[in-house]
Amino acid sequence: MESQLLNILAITAIVLLIAVTVGVGYLTLSDWRDRRRLEQENREVRRSAAPKK
């Protein structure tokens, strides 16, 4: 009985650890894509706002 409970707790801890790791990875990737998109938009705005010769 006690062994089963420890196994369930260990599996639950591993699943939660994986879920948190995937969540942090997703947020990191999302932040990276947003920053890249914002930098690209800023470059386009600067390029269109540059004085024409």
N, C-alpha and C positions, 0 to 999 in steps of 0.2 A: 504494500500500500504506500509506504513512505517513498519507496523507489519510484513508483509510478508518478507520484506527485512531483518529485524532483525532476523526472524526465519531462513532464508537462511544463514545468517552470523553465527548464533549460531550453526547450523548443520554443516556448513563448518569447523568451529573451532573445534568442537568435532571430526569430521572425521580426520582432520589434527593431532589433539592430539593423537588419537588412532594410526594413521600411524607412528608418531614419536616414540611412546611408543613401538610398535611392532618392529620397526627398531632398536631401542636401545637394546631391548631384543634379537633380532637376532644377533647383533654384539657381545653382551656379551656372548651368548652361543657359537658362532663361536670362539671367542678368548679363552674361557675356553677349548673347544675341542682341539684347536691347541696347547695350552700349555700342556694339558694332553698327547697328542700324542708325543710332543717333549720330555717331561720328560720320557716317556716310551722308546722312541728311545735312549735317553741318557743312560738309565739303561741297555738296551740291548748291547750298544756299550761298556760300562764299564765292563759288565759281560763277553763279548767275548774277551776283551782286558786284562782281569785279568790273571796273570801268572798261568799256570797250574801246579798242584803239582803231 
